């Protein structure tokens, strides 16, 4: 079941939104039912996790942050990763991530913060500004893990 939450309610209910680890709704996730857009994942799916196998989805939250909110909290502006920017030619498509997301290019590499990497990679990985809104899908799995999104391993929310 997908939970649509207004920004104000999300912040009031969960101040950890400012440590947001999330993918774009158009991110392609590896599930037990094949590749599925993040926006279409439900609690009926199991996501491919690092180390092999699949893990059930506990809950999903879709967040839409409007321009006014993003101007007030610029640390939540999405980071664009262009296709093939990272090692192993990932991500597999241009994708946006929440800046606090931790990413691994493969399960044996060190993790890096998307926000930190945006400053190292310049134009290949950047926070576009201005943005009318930012849409994120936050996914919690039944156990702490990393799931596969656009060819990368991503920390779950």
DANOR-V588332 format. One record per backbone hydrogen bond with DSSP energy under -1.0 kcal/mol. NH is the residue of the N-H (numbers start at 0). CO is the residue of the C=O. Records with the same first field share a line. If there is no record, write none. Layout:
# DANOR-V588332
NH->CO  CO
This chain:
# DANOR-V588332
2->59
4->61
9->5
10->6
11->7
12->8
13->9
16->13
17->14
18->15
19->16
22->136
23->95
26->23
28->35
29->147
30->33
31->45
33->30
35->28
37->26
38->24
39->36
40->37
44->41
46->54
47->29
48->52
49->145
51->48
54->46
56->44
57->139
58->139
60->137
61->2
62->135
64->133
66->131
69->65
70->66
71->67
72->68
75->72
76->73
78->96
79->125
80->94
81->123
83->90
84->81
85->89
88->85
91->149
94->80
96->78
97->21
100->97
102->111
103->152
108->105
111->102
113->100
114->98
116->112
117->113
120->116
123->120
124->121
125->79
133->64
135->62
136->22
137->60
139->58
141->55
146->153
147->47
148->151
149->27
151->148
152->103
153->146
154->101
155->144
156->138
